[in-house]
Amino acid sequence: MRKYLPKSWPVWLILVVSAVVHFAYFGYPNQTVFDEVHFGKFITGYFTGEYFFDIHPPLAKLLMSLAGYWGGFRAGFSFSNIGKAFPDHSYLALRLLPTLAGVFLPLIIYWLARRLKFSTFTSTGLGLLVAIDAALLVQSRFMLLDSFLLFFGFSALLSYLRYRENPSIKNIISTGLLAGLAGSVKWTGFSFLGIILVWEMTGFISQLWSSFRQKDWHLEILRKLFGPILIVVLAGLIYFSTFAIHFALLPKSGPGNAFMSPEFQAGLIGNSYQGDSNTKPLGLLSKFVQLNIEMYRANQNLTATHPYGSQWYTWPWLGRSIYYWNQNFGNGQEGRIYLLGNPIIWWSSSIAMLWLLLNLLSRWFLRAGNDPTTKLLAGGYLFNLLPFIGITRVMFLYHYFSALIFALLALSYVLDGTSGKTKKATWVAILLLSVLAFFYFAPLSYGLERTTAQLDQLFWFSSWR
């Protein structure tokens, strides 16, 4: 049958499934959900021009505000509490881009798997798992940041793999730009730049001695450093540019003044330092530096707890969900939205990554060597998980998303190495169970109206409630 299908059939299959899953019940509920109460206020700031402060870089909020502008959104809605009804349909524009990022992420992962030489069958299965995971779905349905981070971050990694095969200037530029975009959503997005640089510098160090033996060794070293240096410069320029736009759109004094120095505030319209000759407004670069310092301090000083916070070591096994929204419809009917991953997808990928890490360690102790794909997947996973060990602020399940996708790549890599019949049978079983789990937990993903008893039975563990 496959010979009658076009070569692009996996792309279309993944895209159609992902689009249906992500746009089903698009815009529902027409009320604020979870952290939309924060990001909605920040987005509104771009429409009023009043300065606000957030611990995250501005790119995702800028993109959502741009979509909102095109979609007719205007300031006026307060985003004061979870469950507050929107007055019109313009909020749909604010949710559109995160949803689109969620739609296209499975395709990026499919192409990434193909670039890693996974079979078409395995790569297609991987793309479908990413498309139907409940946690990734829920996070992309609302005006939240993580779907942007995942899309840009894994696009940067895909571009880098293309650069490794074809070190053209186009691939260098796209890698640097995409890595910068990922870091401009959240600082954790710079983990992808870190993965790329570690990979590059490992190769550079291994070839350093041979470079010294060449006649023009200094030129050879510069040639090998050109790529990673340009990637870093471009990523930095993108990051700086998002803040330049951010400052330009927020010329007025606002609720964020309290976080900034008098000199910073002096550059805002309506500030309390007007006429004070001793307080000089800061230039763009100084504002950029100060804001990033204050973002870091605010991150370090976050001491608030949250009933749905969780520790990093619980994430691979779905130890804790996050309660996003609820509504009582009366007559024993209610709707709830939880951030809760598909257990088949999460548990199977965690087992595969554990096996991959143990295999890597055993081969390292035996000095047997490891193939580059194993190192990349294990390194990418650890790069996106281990930094959370040292973080004292409250953390949530969605902080695991980048590591989750590396775990799914590990699952695909392990299965791709099995024999043909075993591989296909295992993939069919995982996909079938994952699809069944998707429909089983769909009421919690979409907030569908069910009886309280029906919803309660979806929580297999007390920590999921």
N, C-alpha and C positions, 0 to 999 in steps of 0.2 A: 504493500500500500504506500510505503514511504516514497517510492519512486514517482508516484503521481502527485506528490506534494511539492510545492515550490521550496527552494532552499531556505527561504526566510520564514518557513512555517513556525519554528520555535518562537521567533520574535513576535509574530502576530498572535500566537496562542497565549504567550505570557502577557502581552499588552492588553488583549481583550479580557482575560481573566482579571488582571490587575485593575483595569478601568471599571469593570462591573463591580468588583469588590469595593473599590474606593469610592465610587460615585453612587452606590446604593445608599439611599437615605441621605444624600448630600444636603447639608444644611440643617439636618435634624440633630439635636433639638434647636429650635430657634431661640435659644437662651444661652447665656454665658456658661461655659464649661471650664472647670478647674482653673488653670493659670491664664485663661483668657481674661480674667479680671485684672491681671497685671499687664499682660502684653497689649490688651485692648486700650488701656490707659496710655501706654507708651506710644502706640500708633496714633491715638488721638492727639498726642503732643505735637506730632509732625503737621497736623492740620491747624492747630492753634498757634504753633510757633513757640510755645512755652517750654523752657528748658526742663528736662527730666533726667533722672539718674537711674541707670540699670547696671547690674553687675556683668551683663553680657555685652559683647560688641554689637554694633547696630544693624548689620546687614539684613538679617531676617526681618526685622521690624521695618526697615526701609522698603524691602520688597513687598511686604504685605500692605504697607501704607500706599505704595504706588498702585497696587492692584485695587485697593479700596478707592483711591482717587478716580481711577478709570471706571470703577463700578458704581460711582455715585455716593460713596460713603462720605459723610461730613461729621464734624465734631458736634457733640450734643448729648450722645449717649454716655452714661456715667460708668458703665462696667463696674458697678459698686459691689456686686455680690454674685456668687454662683447661683444660677437659676433665674436671673433677671432676664425678662423677655425683651428681644430686640424690637424696636418700633416699626421697622420696615425690612426689606430684603437686601439692603446694601451690605449687610454683614457677610453675605455669601461671597462677595468679592474678597473679603479678608481671609476667608477660609480656602479660597480657590488654589492659590499657589502652594501651600503646604500639601494639599490633596494631590496636585499635579506632581509634586516632587515624590510623593508616595507612590503614585501610579508608575512613574518611570524608573524608580529605584530598582525594581526587579530586573528590568532590561539591562541596567548598568552592571548588575551582579552577574547576569547571564553572559554578557560580553567579557566581563572580567574572568569568569570561569573558562570561557573559550580561549582567552589569551593565555591562561595557565595550562592550556592543552587538555582540559577536561573534555570528555566526549560530548557530542551534541545531546545525547539522551540524558546524561548526568547534569549538564548545564541547564537544560530545560527543566528538569525536576527541581533544581536549586532555585531557578527563577520563580517557579510556581510556589515553592515554600515561602519565599520572601513575600510574594504577593498576598498570601492568605494568612500570614501570621497576625493574630489578633492584636498584639501589642503595637507592632509597627503600624497596623491599620488605624487603631484608635488615635495614636499620636499624630498621624497625618490628617485626620479629619477636622482638626480645629486649628485656631491661630496660635500654634506652638512652633518651637524652633527646630526640633530634632530632625524632622524629615529633610529640611534644608541641609543640615550638617551631614547627614548620611549621603544625600545625593551628591553634594560637592566633594565630600571626602573620598568616596569610592570612585567618583569620576576622576579625581586627581590620581588615584592609584592606577586606574585603567590607563590614563594618559601616560603615566610613568612607565608602565609595562610596554606601551607602544614605543616610548622613547628608548627603552632598553633594546628593543629589536631594531629600531630605526632612529638613531640619535640625530634627528633633524631639528632645526631651530623651531619649527612649528610645534613639535612635540614637547620641546623644552618649555616654550612659552605657555602652551595650554596646561602643562603640569604645574607651573608656577602660579598661573592665574587661578586655577581650580583649588590648589592648596591654600592660596590666600583667601579665597571665598569661603572655604570650610572653616578656617580659623576666624573669619570675620563674623561667623554665626555664633560660635562659642569658642572659648579658648581650647576646650578639649578637641576641637576640630584640627588643631595644629599637630595632633598625634599623627595624622597622615603625612604631614611634612616631616615629622620626626622619623617615621618609617622609611620614607624616601631617602633622607639624608644618611641614616644609619646604613642603609643598603649601598648607597653611593660611596660612602667613606670606607666601608668594609672592603669594597672592590678596589678603591684607590690605595688603601694601605697595603693590600696584598700585591699590588703591582708597583709599589713605590721603589723597591730595590731595582727592578728591571728598568725603571725610568732613569735612575741615577747612572746606569751603565751606558745610556745613550749619550751621543755627543752633545746635542742640544737638550740636556735633561731638564733645564729650567722651563723651556718652552713646552716640553712634553707634560710636565707637571701642571703648568697653567692650562694646557689644553684639556687635561682630565678634570681639572677643577672648574672649568668654565661652566659646564652644565649645572652642577649643584649650586654654584654661586649665583647664576642667573635665576634659577628656580627660587632661591631664598630672596633675592632682590625683588622679583616680581610679586612674590607672596607678600612681602613687606609693603610694597607700593599699593597693592590692593587693600590691604588692611588699613593703611594710613588713609587712603582715599575714602573709605566708608566713613571714617570719622570726620573727614573734611566735609562731606555731604551732610552728615549728622549735625555738625555745628552750624552749617549754613541754613538748615531748616529749622533751627531752634534759636532764633535771635533774641527772644524775650526772656525776662526773668520768669522763673516758674518753680515748681515744687522741688526741683533738683538743686536749687541754689545752695541749700544747707550743706550739701556734701562738698562744695567747692570753696576755694580760697577767695578772699576779697578781690584779688587781682583778676581771677577768672570771672567773678560776678560783675566786675566793672565793665566787661565787654558786652554785657547783656542789656537790652533795652528795658528801662524801668527799674534798674537796680538801685539799691540804697546807697551806692557810693558815688553817684553822679555829683560832680563839683568838688570831689575830694582830690586835690592835686597830688596827694601822696600815694594814691592807689591807681597804678597804671594798668590798663587792660593788657592781657597776654596776647601774644601772637599765636598763630595756628599751631605751630610745632609745640610751643609751651603748653597750650591747652590740651593737645593730644597726649603729651607726656603726663600732665597732671591727672587727667581723667583716667588713664590706664593705671596710674598709681592708686588712685582712689577706688577703682574697681577691684584691684587686688586687695586693698585693705578691707573693703566691704566684704569680700569673699572670706577673708581670714577671720573677720569679726562676727560672722553669722553664727549665732549660738541657739537660735530658735529650734525647737524640736517639732516634729510632725507625726501624727498618729500613723501615717502610711509611709514614713521613712523606713529605709532598710539598709543593711550593710552589704558591702561588695561581695562577700563570700556566699550570700544567699541568692544572688541574682541568677547564676547558671541553673539553679534548681527551682526557680519561681517561688522563692520563699515568702514574698510579700507582694500583694497587688497594690493598686492605688485607686481610691474611690474618687471618680471624676464628677459625677452628676447623678441626681435622682429626682423623680417627680412622682407624686401620689395622684393617681387618676380616679381614686374612689372605687367603691365596690370590691375592695381587696386587690385591685390592679395597680401596678406601679411600673416605672421604668428606672433602670439603673445603668450607668456606664462605668466600667472598671477598666483600668489598664492592666490587662492580664494576658500573658503570652499563651500561645497554643502549646499545651504541655508536651504533645508529641514532638513538635519541632524543637522546643527548648531542651527537653531532656535528651533526645537522641543526639542533638548537636553537642551538648555538653559531654556526653559519653565519648563521642568521636574526638573532641578536642583533648579530653583527658588521655585517651589512648595515644593521640598524636604527640602530646607532650612527654608521656612516659617513653614512647618509642624514640623520640629525639634524645632524651636524656640517656637512655640505655646505649644508643649508638655513639653518643659523645663519650661516655665512659669507656666503651670498647674501642674508641678511636676508629669507628667504622665509617664515619662521615655521614652527612645528611644532605638530601637533595635540596636545591634552592626553594622549591615550593613548600616543603615542610618548614623550612626556616622562615619563609615569608608569612605563612599562616600562623605559626606559633608566635613569631615575633609581633605580628599585627595584633593578635589576641592579647598578649601580655602588655603591649604598649597601651592598649585601650582599657585594661582592667587594673593592672598593678598600681598606677598612679593614685587610684582611689583609696588605697590602703592608708596613705598619709593624710587624707582629707578628714578634718574633724567636723565640718558642717554637715547638716542633714543631707542625705543622699536618697535617690529614688531608683526604682527599677529601670526607668528610661536611660539612666546613665550607662547601662550595659549594652545598649543597642549596637554600637560599633563592634564591640567584642562579640556580640551575638552573631553578626554576619560573618565574622572571621570563623566562628565555630561552625556555622552552616557551610562555609567553604571547606572546612576540615572534614565535615561529614561527607560532603560530595567527593572530596579527594580520597578519603578512605574507601568509599563505595566504588569509586571509579577504578580502584586498583584490584577489585575482586573479579572473578571470572564472569563471563557474559551473562549466563543464566542466573547466577547468584545476584549479580548487580541489578538486573532488571526486576527480579522477584522482590528483592529488598526495597528497591525504589518504589515499586507498585504498592507494597505494603505500607511504607512510610507515607506516601502520598494519599492513599486511601484513608488511613487512620487520621491523617492531618486534615483532610477534607471533612471527615465526619466530626472531628473535634471543632473545626471552624463553625459548622452549622450548630453544633451543640452549644457552643459558647457565644453564638451570634447575638442573643438578646443582651449580653453584657457589652458587646462591641458597639452595637447600634442603639442601645437604650430602648429596645422594643418592649411594648406593653405586655406584661405577663402577671400572673398571680404571684403573691409574695412567696408562696410555697414553691412554685416553679423556679423562681429565681434563687431561692435559698439552696435548692438541690444542686446548683451549679458550682457551689463552693465546696470543693473536695476537702479542703483543709481550713481550719479556723483562721489561719494567718492570711487567707485570701479575702476574708470578709472586710 
